Every structure is written in structure tokens, then in C-alpha cells.
Amino acid sequence: MSGGPPLTRVFINDIEVYVPPNTTVLEAAEKVGVQVPRFCYHPELSIAGNCRMCLVEIERTPKPVASCAMPVMKDMKVYTDSPLVKKAREAVIEFLLLNHPLDCPICDQGGECDLQDQTMIYGSDRSRFYEPKRGVEDKNLGPFIKTIMTRCIHCTRCVRFAEEVAGVPDLGTTNRGRETEIGTYIGKAFESEVSGNVIDLCPVGAITHKQYAFKGAPLTAGLLPTLVRSSVPSSAEAVMSRRALSCSFTSVFHLQKAGMRPKDLQKVTSVFKKAVVLPMAVFAGGAAAVAAMSA
């Protein structure tokens, strides 16, 4: 038997599960296969708890609780799909869309956007707000990162990644509430060798790639596993290439295992501290370019 601390029993939607102490409710839910929506949470980053999308109902608590920041307690009973939770998630989506531009057809994130997906699942078909949306000036974060900050939902994933993983706290937030903006404090570029990861971390289209902009929709892309010569010897890569087009966009990501979708954040978890994301580039010739790169 293990000499560790005793496991804590909790109930997720009446499903019994035993988890280590200090496990969060969100992590406990994942252990029984219950997916809780989230925007700000990422397992490799510190907990911010600011998006409120992961709200759940806990027995004998008056209000929904952020599951990403709530540790489990003995015999806790959690409900992730109750009427109270559904109403809370719908309200969160409504507030996020209050200032979010509805430009999905021209957004490079369209088709693999967390906000788009969760709005379809948890959102309403109407809004009670008709006020003009705010406008935010785009930031210049360097030669590769493109920003459209009116789309930002202030999840702070990019800020926490820069400080905790890249080790360069160049990104930060200014102002408060709906006036919150993310950028560099002194207007300098974010040029860490792992800066490209913030493109994948962004759950919306606020941070994309300058060279990829308007080259093709994610839904038209196919995945080609390959080995690419780079600064990391024999590193496994995943290459995204547009299908059935003579001039194709190809982006190369250092991934722990070939065959992953770059936007699959759960699978990219261990990449941050082990590898570097290369700048994306446009190659002519599609598959021929991939073959030449891996030769």
C-alpha cells in the first residue's frame, strides 16, 4: 500500500470517484470523463479563475463555483449539468459576446475557436445587449504574432505563459473590467523563442500568426506527421497543409508526438517546457514542400 495521504471521495453527477487531496473539482470531473468547459484554465499554467466558464453546482452552496479553483472536499457532491449551471454558463457566454466582434467568417480561428464551439453548446440564440461594442487598438508583438485585440476575452493564458513558462514577463494587463487590455507594458515585441505557443494557447482569434493570416480556414487543413530538420534533433513534428490546393499553407509545430492537432491543448500540455514552436511559413507545392522539408 502507498504511504501517501488518503484519497478523498467525491461525487460528480452522482458518480463516485476517489482523488488525491488538493485535486480541483475540474480535475476530478475529468477523471470520470465529465468535460467541464473552460477558457482561462490550462493544466500547465497557474489558475486564474477569471473566465467563470467552468462554473459547477456544489450541494449546499448558494451559488455556482469555479471548478478550476475549487479543491475537492470529503463527500462533496458536484453537479455539472444542472439547470443552475446551464443558466450560469449561458450568462457567461452572453457577457463574453457583449464586446466580442461577430466576425467568425473572416477570423483565422473560425472553425477551431473555443468561444465559437462553446457558444453553440451553452449559449443562447439571442442577446439582451444592444450597446456598441468596444474597440481596442491592435498591438505589435513582433514579426510573427498578429493581434486583433477586440476579440480578446481576457483569459490571460498568454500573460501567464510568458511569465511562467517562457520566463519573460513581457505581457501584462492594463485597466480594469471591460476596459482591460493585454499587451507589452513598454511597447516592446514579445520575442521569446517559445513565443509562438501563445498563438495556440489563445482560445479565440485575438492572437494569430501574421504569415498565416487569411491563407486558409482551419477546416480545409489536413495533418501530415513528419520529421523536420530543426534546432531540436530528430524532433517529431506535425505539419498542417491545405488539402487539394496547389499553393498550400504549411505550419510546423514541435510536438511531443506526431499526429496531433496543434489546437488540441490537452495534448500539447507537455510541449511548452520541452520544445519550441517554429515560425509558420507559406510553402508552394503542398506535399512536395513537406517531402523536401523532411528529406
PyMOL commands that set and color helices and strands:
alter all, ss='L'
color gray80, all
select helices_A, chain A and resi 25-31+83-96+104-106+114-122+149-151+157-164+177-179+197-201+218-220+269-271+287-294
alter helices_A, ss='H'
color red, helices_A
select strands_A, chain A and resi 8-12+15-19+55-58+65-66+76-79+145-147+171-174+181-184+207-209+221-227+236-242+247-254+281-284
alter strands_A, ss='S'
color yellow, strands_A
deselect
rebuild
show_as cartoon
